[in-house]
Amino acid sequence: MKKYAVDFSHSTINFSVKHMMITNVTGVFNSYNVEIEANSIENLEDAKIFIEIDVASISTNDISRDQHLISSDFFYADKYPKITYNVTDIERVNVNEFLLSGEMTIKETTKPVSFKTTYRGHAKSPWGQDTYGFSATTQINRKDFNLTYNAMLESGGVLIGEDVNVTIEFEVYPI
């Protein structure tokens, strides 16, 4: 099996969640580690994939909100500094689409999570490096992972939605 590295300058782990029931707040995790091994990265079916995210690297472009997100009200980064995702099964859906199923752990709670994953293609960089692109999406319920903080609105409804949309864009290359 070949090992692959993520090109961090061309990759992202993004999320969005409903705010005040009228719009979405988006954010990213700026620090993470990815381990990928595969016989054929384009095929993916035999790949081994593990992702570890540094919770304290969360950024929503609002410092006070980011500090609240890493506090004990939400992620409690001092006690639970990592989010992990370990792929346990990969199913080919069609030529360039796969369903990656695995276990996500947030705050010591582990749940099954599947990502719809699209192989975007292969290109040689200007420096001759083989590079491969992937996009993956899923939706999780934050309450399933004990992220339960919320506030009621005077107008009805809640401050923060339960469903979190996660989008991953990775460029990878063999090492």
C-alpha positions, -999 to +999 in steps of 0.1 A: +000+000+000+011+036-007+009+064+018-006+097+009-003+131+024-028+160+024-018+193+008-030+215+037-028+247+017-054+233-007-076+214+017-103+222+042-126+207+068-156+230+069-189+229+088-221+249+089-250+251+114-283+270+115-282+302+135-314+317+150-333+295+126-327+320+097-291+316+084-261+294+086-229+301+105-198+285+089-165+275+102-133+255+097-109+235+116-074+248+108-053+220+123-057+183+116-038+152+108-047+127+081-034+092+075-042+076+041-030+044+027-043+028-005-032+005-033-050+028-057-061+062-044-085+066-074-102+033-065-104+040-027-121+007-019-091-007-002-080+025+015-073+030+052-082+065+063-079+082+097-085+118+105-077+136+138-088+172+142-074+197+168-106+211+184-089+243+195-082+251+159-118+259+152-125+292+134-158+309+126-143+344+121-155+355+155-130+351+183-155+353+211-177+326+194-146+304+188-137+307+225-172+297+235-171+267+211-139+254+227-153+260+262-170+234+284-204+246+270-195+229+236-164+209+227-145+214+260-112+213+242-091+213+274-106+179+283-113+166+248-087+181+225-093+159+195-121+148+171-114+116+153-128+098+123-117+063+115-130+048+082-142+012+087-158+005+053-157+019+018-184+012-008-183+022-044-215+040-054-206+046-090-175+055-111-163+084-090-185+082-059-180+063-027-197+059+007-171+061+034-185+047+067-167+049+099-166+059+136-165+096+146-155+104+182-163+138+198-160+143+236-155+105+241-188+097+223-183+075+193-210+072+167-212+058+131-209+085+105-209+081+067-195+105+042-207+107+006-173+111-012-165+121-047-132+115-064-126+148-083-097+137-105-059+136-109-035+164-121+002+169-122+012+200-103+035+225-120+063+208-099+055+174-114+037+160-083+008+137-089-022+152-070-056+137-064-088+156-054-117+144-032-148+161-017-168+145+011-200+156+028-221+144+057-246+158+082-245+149+119-267+158+148-245+176+173-266+164+203-256+128+194-221+139+205-231+157+237-229+191+221-261+203+237-257+240+245-286+261+232-307+291+240-344+298+234-353+328+213-380+353+223-395+349+188-396+312+193-372+285+182-336+281+192-303+299+188-284+270+173-297+242+150-290+205+158-279+195+123-243+202+114-232+200+077-196+189+073-177+193+040-142+181+035-121+191+004-087+172+002-059+174-023-036+144-016-003+132-031+018+101-026+047+102-001 
